[in-house]
Amino acid sequence: MDVTVLDVDQVENLIKFCPTKEEMELLKSYTGDKESLEKCEQVSEFKRSLNTVNSACNEAKKLASQYQKEADKCNSGMETCEEVREKAEEALSAQMKLTAMWEIRARQKGWREKVAKSNAFPYFI
């Protein structure tokens, strides 16, 4: 601190205006009407409220980040599922073509589709 700016008397006078520990505790625990407070106390209350808002904002940012990570995981999972579905669809289409080809060949060789009746399960027939 630059000693030429304030002399000892000025510093002592400034200290007289500083609240004591007891006064600070009273201010912190005040739950009454904020309008009846002096400007200094109102600024202190505003600062405390601002700290609360900042804390809430930081918590909201943290939650938003977590939700975004979960959304990214879901999107990745959806892409994987879509790829698997497309591959399964291609495999099914190939199998259906192969089955049709074998059925045509079997018919050319004399195969006929017959409905076989069985006495094993008469209640199904």
DSSP file (Angstrom, degrees, kcal/mol; ACC not computed):
  #  RESIDUE AA STRUCTURE BP1 BP2  ACC     N-H-->O    O-->H-N    N-H-->O    O-->H-N    TCO  KAPPA ALPHA  PHI   PSI    X-CA   Y-CA   Z-CA
    1    1 A M              0   0    0      0, 0.0     2,-0.7     0, 0.0     3,-0.0   0.000 360.0 360.0 360.0 139.1    0.0    0.0    0.0
    2    2 A D    >>  -     0   0    0      1,-0.2     3,-1.4     2,-0.0     4,-0.7  -0.678 360.0-158.0 -79.5 113.6    1.3    3.5   -0.9
    3    3 A V  T 34 S+     0   0    0     -2,-0.7    -1,-0.2     1,-0.3     5,-0.0   0.643  86.7  65.7 -69.9 -14.6    1.7    5.3    2.5
    4    4 A T  T 34 S+     0   0    0      1,-0.2    -1,-0.3     3,-0.1     3,-0.1   0.660  92.8  62.0 -81.0 -15.1    1.5    8.7    0.8
    5    5 A V  T <4 S+     0   0    0     -3,-1.4     2,-0.4     1,-0.2    -2,-0.2   0.944 115.4  17.4 -76.4 -48.2   -2.1    8.2   -0.2
    6    6 A L  S  < S-     0   0    0     -4,-0.7    -1,-0.2     4,-0.0     2,-0.2  -0.961  71.2-144.2-125.9 141.2   -3.6    7.8    3.3
    7    7 A D     >  -     0   0    0     -2,-0.4     4,-2.0    -3,-0.1     5,-0.2  -0.476  37.3 -95.8 -94.7 176.7   -2.2    8.8    6.6
    8    8 A V  H  > S+     0   0    0      1,-0.2     4,-2.5     2,-0.2     5,-0.2   0.882 122.5  53.2 -61.0 -42.8   -2.7    6.9    9.9
    9    9 A D  H  > S+     0   0    0      1,-0.2     4,-2.3     2,-0.2    -1,-0.2   0.901 108.7  49.7 -61.3 -41.7   -5.6    9.1   11.1
   10   10 A Q  H  > S+     0   0    0      2,-0.2     4,-2.1     1,-0.2    -1,-0.2   0.904 111.0  49.3 -64.9 -40.9   -7.5    8.5    7.8
   11   11 A V  H  X S+     0   0    0     -4,-2.0     4,-2.3     2,-0.2    -2,-0.2   0.922 110.7  50.3 -64.2 -43.3   -6.9    4.7    8.0
   12   12 A E  H  X S+     0   0    0     -4,-2.5     4,-1.5     1,-0.2    -2,-0.2   0.890 110.1  50.6 -62.4 -39.2   -8.2    4.7   11.7
   13   13 A N  H  X S+     0   0    0     -4,-2.3     4,-0.8     1,-0.2    -1,-0.2   0.885 109.8  50.3 -65.7 -38.3  -11.3    6.7   10.6
   14   14 A L  H >X S+     0   0    0     -4,-2.1     3,-0.9     1,-0.2     4,-0.7   0.898 106.5  55.2 -65.0 -40.0  -12.0    4.2    7.8
   15   15 A I  H >< S+     0   0    0     -4,-2.3     3,-0.8     1,-0.3    -1,-0.2   0.847  98.9  62.4 -62.7 -33.5  -11.6    1.3   10.2
   16   16 A K  H 3< S+     0   0    0     -4,-1.5    -1,-0.3     1,-0.2    -2,-0.2   0.816 102.3  51.3 -61.2 -29.9  -14.3    2.9   12.5
   17   17 A F  H << S+     0   0    0     -3,-0.9    -1,-0.2    -4,-0.8    -2,-0.2   0.655  87.9  99.4 -83.1 -15.8  -16.8    2.5    9.6
   18   18 A C  S << S-     0   0    0     -3,-0.8     2,-0.1    -4,-0.7    -3,-0.0  -0.491  81.2-113.2 -71.2 139.4  -16.0   -1.2    9.1
   19   19 A P        -     0   0    0      0, 0.0    -1,-0.1     0, 0.0    -2,-0.1  -0.403  27.8-119.9 -72.2 150.1  -18.6   -3.5   10.7
   20   20 A T     >  -     0   0    0     -2,-0.1     4,-2.3     1,-0.1     5,-0.2  -0.270  31.5 -99.9 -77.2 172.6  -17.5   -5.7   13.6
   21   21 A K  H  > S+     0   0    0      1,-0.2     4,-2.3     2,-0.2     5,-0.2   0.899 125.9  51.7 -61.4 -40.0  -17.7   -9.5   13.4
   22   22 A E  H  > S+     0   0    0      1,-0.2     4,-2.3     2,-0.2    -1,-0.2   0.910 109.3  49.3 -63.3 -42.1  -20.9   -9.4   15.4
   23   23 A E  H  > S+     0   0    0      1,-0.2     4,-2.3     2,-0.2    -1,-0.2   0.885 109.8  51.8 -64.8 -38.2  -22.4   -6.8   13.0
   24   24 A M  H  X S+     0   0    0     -4,-2.3     4,-2.4     2,-0.2    -1,-0.2   0.910 109.1  49.9 -64.4 -41.8  -21.4   -9.0   10.0
   25   25 A E  H  X S+     0   0    0     -4,-2.3     4,-2.0     2,-0.2    -2,-0.2   0.903 109.8  51.5 -63.2 -40.9  -23.1  -12.0   11.6
   26   26 A L  H  < S+     0   0    0     -4,-2.3     4,-0.5     1,-0.2    -2,-0.2   0.911 110.7  48.5 -61.2 -41.9  -26.3  -10.0   12.2
   27   27 A L  H >< S+     0   0    0     -4,-2.3     3,-0.9     1,-0.2    -2,-0.2   0.912 110.9  50.2 -64.1 -42.4  -26.3   -8.9    8.5
   28   28 A K  H 3< S+     0   0    0     -4,-2.4    -1,-0.2     1,-0.2    -2,-0.2   0.852 114.2  44.0 -65.7 -34.3  -25.8  -12.4    7.3
   29   29 A S  T 3< S+     0   0    0     -4,-2.0    -1,-0.2    -5,-0.2    -2,-0.2   0.404  83.0 127.1 -92.8   3.5  -28.6  -13.7    9.4
   30   30 A Y    <   +     0   0    0     -3,-0.9    -3,-0.0    -4,-0.5     4,-0.0  -0.423  23.4 165.8 -65.8 127.7  -31.0  -10.9    8.6
   31   31 A T        +     0   0    0     -2,-0.2    -1,-0.1     2,-0.0     3,-0.1   0.262  42.3 101.6-124.0   7.9  -34.4  -12.2    7.3
   32   32 A G  S    S-     0   0    0      1,-0.2     2,-0.4     2,-0.1     5,-0.1   0.157  87.4 -41.2 -80.0-160.9  -36.5   -9.0    7.6
   33   33 A D    >   -     0   0    0      1,-0.2     3,-0.9     2,-0.1     4,-0.2  -0.515  45.6-155.5 -69.7 119.3  -37.6   -6.5    5.0
   34   34 A K  G >  S+     0   0    0     -2,-0.4     3,-1.4     1,-0.2    -1,-0.2   0.777  89.0  67.2 -68.4 -26.4  -34.8   -5.7    2.6
   35   35 A E  G 3  S+     0   0    0      1,-0.3    -1,-0.2     7,-0.0     7,-0.1   0.784  93.7  58.6 -66.1 -26.4  -36.2   -2.3    1.8
   36   36 A S  G <  S+     0   0    0     -3,-0.9    -1,-0.3     2,-0.0    -2,-0.2   0.549  87.6  99.7 -81.8  -4.9  -35.5   -1.1    5.3
   37   37 A L  S <  S-     0   0    0     -3,-1.4     2,-0.0    -4,-0.2    -3,-0.0  -0.409  79.3-109.6 -77.6 156.3  -31.8   -1.8    5.0
   38   38 A E     >  -     0   0    0     -2,-0.1     4,-2.2     1,-0.1     5,-0.2  -0.291  38.8 -95.3 -75.3 169.9  -29.3    0.9    4.2
   39   39 A K  H  > S+     0   0    0      1,-0.2     4,-2.5     2,-0.2     5,-0.2   0.881 123.5  54.1 -57.1 -42.5  -27.6    1.0    0.8
   40   40 A C  H  > S+     0   0    0      1,-0.2     4,-2.1     2,-0.2    -1,-0.2   0.919 110.7  45.5 -60.7 -45.1  -24.5   -0.8    2.0
   41   41 A E  H  > S+     0   0    0      1,-0.2     4,-2.6     2,-0.2    -1,-0.2   0.865 110.9  54.3 -67.1 -35.3  -26.6   -3.7    3.3
   42   42 A Q  H  X S+     0   0    0     -4,-2.2     4,-2.7     2,-0.2    -2,-0.2   0.899 108.3  49.0 -64.7 -39.6  -28.7   -3.7    0.1
   43   43 A V  H  X S+     0   0    0     -4,-2.5     4,-2.7     2,-0.2    -2,-0.2   0.914 111.1  50.2 -64.1 -42.2  -25.5   -4.1   -1.9
   44   44 A S  H  X S+     0   0    0     -4,-2.1     4,-2.2     2,-0.2    -2,-0.2   0.920 112.2  46.9 -61.7 -43.6  -24.4   -6.9    0.3
   45   45 A E  H  X S+     0   0    0     -4,-2.6     4,-2.5     2,-0.2    -2,-0.2   0.899 111.8  51.2 -64.8 -40.9  -27.7   -8.6   -0.1
   46   46 A F  H  X S+     0   0    0     -4,-2.7     4,-2.8     2,-0.2    -2,-0.2   0.915 109.6  50.2 -61.6 -43.1  -27.6   -8.1   -3.9
   47   47 A K  H  X S+     0   0    0     -4,-2.7     4,-2.3     2,-0.2    -2,-0.2   0.909 110.8  49.2 -62.6 -41.8  -24.1   -9.6   -4.0
   48   48 A R  H  X S+     0   0    0     -4,-2.2     4,-1.9     2,-0.2    -1,-0.2   0.914 112.3  48.1 -64.0 -42.6  -25.3  -12.6   -2.1
   49   49 A S  H  X S+     0   0    0     -4,-2.5     4,-2.4     1,-0.2    -2,-0.2   0.901 110.0  52.5 -64.2 -40.1  -28.2  -13.0   -4.4
   50   50 A L  H  X S+     0   0    0     -4,-2.8     4,-2.7     1,-0.2    -2,-0.2   0.890 107.2  52.1 -63.3 -39.5  -25.9  -12.7   -7.4
   51   51 A N  H  X S+     0   0    0     -4,-2.3     4,-2.4     2,-0.2    -1,-0.2   0.892 109.0  50.9 -62.6 -39.4  -23.7  -15.4   -6.0
   52   52 A T  H  X S+     0   0    0     -4,-1.9     4,-2.4     2,-0.2    -2,-0.2   0.924 111.1  47.7 -63.4 -44.1  -26.7  -17.6   -5.6
   53   53 A V  H  X S+     0   0    0     -4,-2.4     4,-2.6     2,-0.2    -2,-0.2   0.915 111.4  50.6 -63.0 -43.4  -27.7  -17.0   -9.3
   54   54 A N  H  X S+     0   0    0     -4,-2.7     4,-2.5     2,-0.2    -1,-0.2   0.906 110.3  49.7 -62.2 -41.2  -24.2  -17.7  -10.5
   55   55 A S  H  X S+     0   0    0     -4,-2.4     4,-2.3     2,-0.2    -1,-0.2   0.924 112.0  47.8 -62.7 -44.0  -24.1  -20.9   -8.5
   56   56 A A  H  X S+     0   0    0     -4,-2.4     4,-2.4     2,-0.2    -2,-0.2   0.893 111.3  51.3 -63.6 -39.4  -27.5  -22.0  -10.1
   57   57 A C  H  X S+     0   0    0     -4,-2.6     4,-2.4     2,-0.2    -2,-0.2   0.914 110.0  48.9 -64.2 -43.3  -26.2  -21.0  -13.5
   58   58 A N  H  X S+     0   0    0     -4,-2.5     4,-2.1     2,-0.2    -2,-0.2   0.899 111.5  49.7 -63.2 -40.5  -23.1  -23.1  -13.1
   59   59 A E  H  X S+     0   0    0     -4,-2.3     4,-2.5     2,-0.2    -2,-0.2   0.902 110.1  50.8 -64.7 -40.9  -25.2  -26.0  -11.9
   60   60 A A  H  X S+     0   0    0     -4,-2.4     4,-2.6     2,-0.2    -2,-0.2   0.899 109.7  50.1 -63.9 -40.3  -27.5  -25.6  -14.9
   61   61 A K  H  X S+     0   0    0     -4,-2.4     4,-2.2     2,-0.2    -1,-0.2   0.903 110.3  50.7 -63.2 -40.5  -24.5  -25.6  -17.3
   62   62 A K  H  X S+     0   0    0     -4,-2.1     4,-2.1     2,-0.2    -2,-0.2   0.929 112.4  45.8 -63.0 -46.0  -23.2  -28.7  -15.6
   63   63 A L  H  X S+     0   0    0     -4,-2.5     4,-2.8     1,-0.2    -2,-0.2   0.900 111.0  52.8 -64.1 -41.1  -26.5  -30.5  -16.0
   64   64 A A  H  X S+     0   0    0     -4,-2.6     4,-2.3     1,-0.2    -1,-0.2   0.895 108.7  50.8 -62.0 -39.2  -26.8  -29.4  -19.6
   65   65 A S  H  X S+     0   0    0     -4,-2.2     4,-2.1     2,-0.2    -1,-0.2   0.911 110.8  48.3 -64.1 -42.6  -23.4  -30.8  -20.4
   66   66 A Q  H  X S+     0   0    0     -4,-2.1     4,-2.2     2,-0.2    -2,-0.2   0.919 112.0  49.2 -64.1 -43.1  -24.4  -34.1  -18.8
   67   67 A Y  H  X S+     0   0    0     -4,-2.8     4,-2.6     1,-0.2    -2,-0.2   0.889 109.6  52.5 -62.9 -39.0  -27.6  -34.2  -20.8
   68   68 A Q  H  X S+     0   0    0     -4,-2.3     4,-2.5     2,-0.2    -1,-0.2   0.900 108.0  50.8 -64.5 -40.1  -25.7  -33.4  -24.0
   69   69 A K  H  X S+     0   0    0     -4,-2.1     4,-2.1     2,-0.2    -1,-0.2   0.922 111.9  47.3 -62.2 -43.4  -23.3  -36.3  -23.4
   70   70 A E  H  X S+     0   0    0     -4,-2.2     4,-2.4     2,-0.2    -2,-0.2   0.898 111.4  51.0 -64.7 -40.1  -26.2  -38.6  -22.9
   71   71 A A  H  X S+     0   0    0     -4,-2.6     4,-2.6     2,-0.2    -2,-0.2   0.900 108.9  51.6 -63.7 -40.3  -27.9  -37.3  -26.0
   72   72 A D  H  X S+     0   0    0     -4,-2.5     4,-2.3     2,-0.2    -1,-0.2   0.901 109.5  50.0 -62.7 -40.6  -24.7  -37.9  -28.0
   73   73 A K  H  X S+     0   0    0     -4,-2.1     4,-2.5     2,-0.2    -2,-0.2   0.924 111.3  49.1 -62.5 -43.9  -24.6  -41.5  -26.7
   74   74 A C  H  X S+     0   0    0     -4,-2.4     4,-2.6     2,-0.2    -2,-0.2   0.917 110.7  49.9 -61.9 -43.9  -28.2  -42.0  -27.7
   75   75 A N  H  X S+     0   0    0     -4,-2.6     4,-2.2     2,-0.2    -1,-0.2   0.906 110.9  49.5 -62.3 -41.2  -27.5  -40.6  -31.2
   76   76 A S  H  X S+     0   0    0     -4,-2.3     4,-2.2     1,-0.2    -1,-0.2   0.915 111.5  49.2 -63.1 -43.2  -24.5  -42.9  -31.6
   77   77 A G  H  X S+     0   0    0     -4,-2.5     4,-2.5     1,-0.2    -2,-0.2   0.888 109.6  51.8 -62.9 -39.8  -26.6  -45.9  -30.5
   78   78 A M  H  X S+     0   0    0     -4,-2.6     4,-2.5     2,-0.2    -1,-0.2   0.901 108.8  50.6 -64.4 -40.7  -29.3  -45.0  -33.0
   79   79 A E  H  X S+     0   0    0     -4,-2.2     4,-2.3     2,-0.2    -2,-0.2   0.917 110.9  49.0 -62.8 -42.8  -26.8  -44.8  -35.8
   80   80 A T  H  X S+     0   0    0     -4,-2.2     4,-2.4     1,-0.2    -2,-0.2   0.926 111.6  49.0 -62.0 -45.1  -25.4  -48.2  -34.9
   81   81 A C  H  X S+     0   0    0     -4,-2.5     4,-2.7     1,-0.2    -2,-0.2   0.899 110.1  51.5 -61.2 -41.2  -29.0  -49.7  -34.8
   82   82 A E  H  X S+     0   0    0     -4,-2.5     4,-2.4     2,-0.2    -1,-0.2   0.903 109.6  49.6 -64.1 -41.3  -29.8  -48.1  -38.1
   83   83 A E  H  X S+     0   0    0     -4,-2.3     4,-2.2     2,-0.2    -2,-0.2   0.924 112.6  47.2 -62.7 -44.3  -26.6  -49.7  -39.7
   84   84 A V  H  X S+     0   0    0     -4,-2.4     4,-2.5     2,-0.2    -2,-0.2   0.904 111.2  51.7 -64.3 -41.4  -27.5  -53.1  -38.2
   85   85 A R  H  X S+     0   0    0     -4,-2.7     4,-2.5     1,-0.2    -2,-0.2   0.915 109.7  49.5 -61.3 -43.4  -31.1  -52.8  -39.5
   86   86 A E  H  X S+     0   0    0     -4,-2.4     4,-2.2     2,-0.2    -1,-0.2   0.911 111.9  48.1 -63.1 -42.3  -29.9  -52.0  -43.0
   87   87 A K  H  X S+     0   0    0     -4,-2.2     4,-2.5     2,-0.2    -2,-0.2   0.901 112.2  49.3 -64.7 -40.8  -27.5  -54.9  -43.0
   88   88 A A  H  X S+     0   0    0     -4,-2.5     4,-2.6     2,-0.2    -2,-0.2   0.892 110.1  51.5 -65.0 -39.2  -30.2  -57.3  -41.8
   89   89 A E  H  X S+     0   0    0     -4,-2.5     4,-2.3     2,-0.2    -2,-0.2   0.905 110.7  48.2 -63.8 -41.7  -32.6  -55.9  -44.4
   90   90 A E  H  X S+     0   0    0     -4,-2.2     4,-2.3     2,-0.2    -2,-0.2   0.914 112.3  49.0 -63.8 -43.2  -30.0  -56.6  -47.1
   91   91 A A  H  X S+     0   0    0     -4,-2.5     4,-2.4     2,-0.2    -2,-0.2   0.903 111.4  49.5 -64.3 -41.1  -29.4  -60.1  -45.8
   92   92 A L  H  X S+     0   0    0     -4,-2.6     4,-2.6     2,-0.2    -1,-0.2   0.917 110.5  50.2 -63.2 -43.6  -33.1  -60.9  -45.7
   93   93 A S  H  X S+     0   0    0     -4,-2.3     4,-2.1     1,-0.2    -2,-0.2   0.914 111.2  48.7 -61.4 -43.1  -33.5  -59.6  -49.3
   94   94 A A  H  X S+     0   0    0     -4,-2.3     4,-2.3     1,-0.2    -1,-0.2   0.905 111.8  49.5 -63.5 -41.3  -30.6  -61.8  -50.4
   95   95 A Q  H  X S+     0   0    0     -4,-2.4     4,-2.8     2,-0.2    -2,-0.2   0.891 109.2  51.7 -65.3 -39.4  -32.1  -64.8  -48.6
   96   96 A M  H  X S+     0   0    0     -4,-2.6     4,-2.4     2,-0.2    -1,-0.2   0.899 110.8  48.2 -64.9 -39.5  -35.5  -64.2  -50.1
   97   97 A K  H  X S+     0   0    0     -4,-2.1     4,-2.3     2,-0.2    -2,-0.2   0.919 113.0  48.1 -64.7 -43.1  -33.9  -64.1  -53.6
   98   98 A L  H  X S+     0   0    0     -4,-2.3     4,-2.4     2,-0.2    -2,-0.2   0.907 111.7  49.6 -64.1 -42.3  -32.0  -67.3  -52.9
   99   99 A T  H  X S+     0   0    0     -4,-2.8     4,-2.4     2,-0.2    -2,-0.2   0.917 111.1  49.4 -62.3 -43.9  -35.1  -69.1  -51.6
  100  100 A A  H  X S+     0   0    0     -4,-2.4     4,-2.4     1,-0.2    -2,-0.2   0.900 110.4  51.2 -62.3 -40.8  -37.1  -68.0  -54.7
  101  101 A M  H  X S+     0   0    0     -4,-2.3     4,-2.2     1,-0.2    -2,-0.2   0.922 111.7  46.3 -62.8 -44.1  -34.3  -69.3  -56.9
  102  102 A W  H  X S+     0   0    0     -4,-2.4     4,-2.6     1,-0.2    -2,-0.2   0.867 111.1  52.5 -67.9 -35.4  -34.3  -72.7  -55.1
  103  103 A E  H  X S+     0   0    0     -4,-2.4     4,-2.4     2,-0.2    -1,-0.2   0.917 109.3  49.3 -66.1 -42.1  -38.1  -72.9  -55.3
  104  104 A I  H  X S+     0   0    0     -4,-2.4     4,-2.2     2,-0.2    -2,-0.2   0.929 112.8  47.7 -60.6 -45.3  -38.0  -72.3  -59.0
  105  105 A R  H  X S+     0   0    0     -4,-2.2     4,-1.5     1,-0.2    -2,-0.2   0.909 111.2  50.6 -63.3 -42.0  -35.3  -74.9  -59.5
  106  106 A A  H  <>S+     0   0    0     -4,-2.6     5,-2.6     1,-0.2     4,-0.2   0.900 110.3  49.5 -64.0 -40.1  -37.3  -77.4  -57.3
  107  107 A R  H ><5S+     0   0    0     -4,-2.4     3,-1.3     1,-0.2    -1,-0.2   0.887 107.9  54.1 -65.5 -38.2  -40.5  -76.8  -59.3
  108  108 A Q  H 3<5S+     0   0    0     -4,-2.2    -1,-0.2     1,-0.3    -2,-0.2   0.830 107.2  52.1 -63.7 -29.9  -38.5  -77.4  -62.6
  109  109 A K  T 3<5S-     0   0    0     -4,-1.5    -1,-0.3    -5,-0.2    -2,-0.2   0.431 131.8 -91.3 -87.3   0.8  -37.3  -80.7  -61.1
  110  110 A G  T < 5S+     0   0    0     -3,-1.3     2,-0.2     1,-0.3    -3,-0.2   0.521  70.8 152.9 108.1   6.5  -40.9  -81.8  -60.4
  111  111 A W      < -     0   0    0     -5,-2.6     2,-0.4    -6,-0.1    -1,-0.3  -0.514  21.2-169.9 -72.8 133.9  -41.5  -80.6  -56.8
  112  112 A R        -     0   0    0     -2,-0.2     2,-0.6     2,-0.0    -5,-0.0  -0.980  24.7-120.1-125.6 139.3  -45.2  -79.9  -56.0
  113  113 A E        +     0   0    0     -2,-0.4     2,-0.4     2,-0.0    -2,-0.0  -0.659  37.6 179.8 -78.8 121.8  -46.4  -78.2  -52.9
  114  114 A K        -     0   0    0     -2,-0.6     2,-0.8     2,-0.0    -2,-0.0  -0.937  29.5-129.0-122.6 145.9  -48.8  -80.6  -51.1
  115  115 A V        -     0   0    0     -2,-0.4     2,-0.4     2,-0.0    -2,-0.0  -0.853  28.5-149.7 -92.8 114.6  -50.6  -80.0  -47.9
  116  116 A A        -     0   0    0     -2,-0.8     2,-0.4     2,-0.0    -2,-0.0  -0.718   2.9-147.5 -89.8 131.3  -49.9  -82.9  -45.7
  117  117 A K        -     0   0    0     -2,-0.4     2,-0.4     3,-0.0    -2,-0.0  -0.814  15.5-168.8 -98.3 137.8  -52.5  -84.0  -43.2
  118  118 A S        -     0   0    0     -2,-0.4     3,-0.4     3,-0.1     7,-0.1  -0.970  25.4-153.5-127.6 141.1  -51.4  -85.5  -40.0
  119  119 A N  S    S+     0   0    0     -2,-0.4    -1,-0.1     1,-0.2    -2,-0.0   0.499  85.5  84.2 -85.5  -4.6  -53.3  -87.3  -37.3
  120  120 A A  S    S+     0   0    0      1,-0.3    -1,-0.2     2,-0.1     3,-0.1   0.877 105.4  21.9 -66.6 -36.5  -50.7  -86.2  -34.8
  121  121 A F  S >  S+     0   0    0     -3,-0.4     3,-1.7     1,-0.1     4,-0.5  -0.570  70.4 161.3-130.4  69.4  -52.4  -82.8  -34.2
  122  122 A P  G >  S+     0   0    0      0, 0.0     3,-0.8     0, 0.0    -1,-0.1   0.772  71.2  65.1 -65.1 -24.4  -56.0  -83.2  -35.4
  123  123 A Y  G 3  S+     0   0    0      1,-0.2    -2,-0.0     2,-0.2    -3,-0.0   0.620  99.5  53.7 -76.1  -8.7  -57.1  -80.1  -33.5
  124  124 A F  G <         0   0    0     -3,-1.7    -1,-0.2     1,-0.1    -3,-0.0   0.593 360.0 360.0 -93.4 -13.6  -54.9  -77.9  -35.7
  125  125 A I    <         0   0    0     -3,-0.8    -2,-0.2    -4,-0.5    -1,-0.1   0.445 360.0 360.0 -99.4 360.0  -56.4  -79.2  -39.0
